[in-house]
């Protein structure tokens, strides 16, 4: 038993792989919230981020993907933190009217939730974000000028910020996957969003998450699939990031919880190749692969030769009953 006599689980849905549960807009958050009622839970931002909403609660630890991988390898510990001082980095390429919408968002989140958003800053140069979907339906991309993002983030840390929210300019993704609104395919921007947050996390070892900015911030008037809905009723995706970073754990070398405290890991069945999962298998931590969560990948326990270290379950409901007992 790991934290306050509760089990500690790691609930992962990788970003940008078209997961049928968690591949859209916070659509895995309902399951994560149910698991968090019976277990302390580490989640990657993709699980709970939902545009103007967030599935995060006080029994979850909001941990960026790179930091989560390193935690599972035993390189870092996670120390629970409440009320982090958050700094926001805006891409210099974002038009002023879009910046203004985000500033209003920051002020609204500060007012309603009492979150300590200490400062925001613009990068000196455009970050240069490009995204693509590969032939297998996996989201990827490139960041042309990451150094300007790093410089701005360092400035915020120097000024006393403890967590970094990144907002970069993106082209309209609808042309890349027109079916996303209907609950099909892959979120086109998810892969490069992970690249952005991984980069800052790796360089600075601080809590970090990304929200995309688009030039069109009008509310979408048509009915969309419920899995995608939370992204179509908000002009900015920043609130969920700020809510997650508010209580994101600090990265430490000794204090807090370690990988030795982890009781189980949850992952979609055909995406078990992440560093976090492989580290869990190597350490003998229970890994549960959920068959109902289909992704664009084809990385199964059998194909990786780790079937003996992975328990395959049909559904999150079935697994919840296992964890509850």
Order of alpha helices (4+ residues) and beta strands (2+ residues): beta-alpha-beta-alpha-beta-beta-beta-alpha-beta-beta-alpha-beta-beta-beta-alpha-beta-alpha-beta-alpha-beta-beta-alpha-beta-alpha-beta-alpha
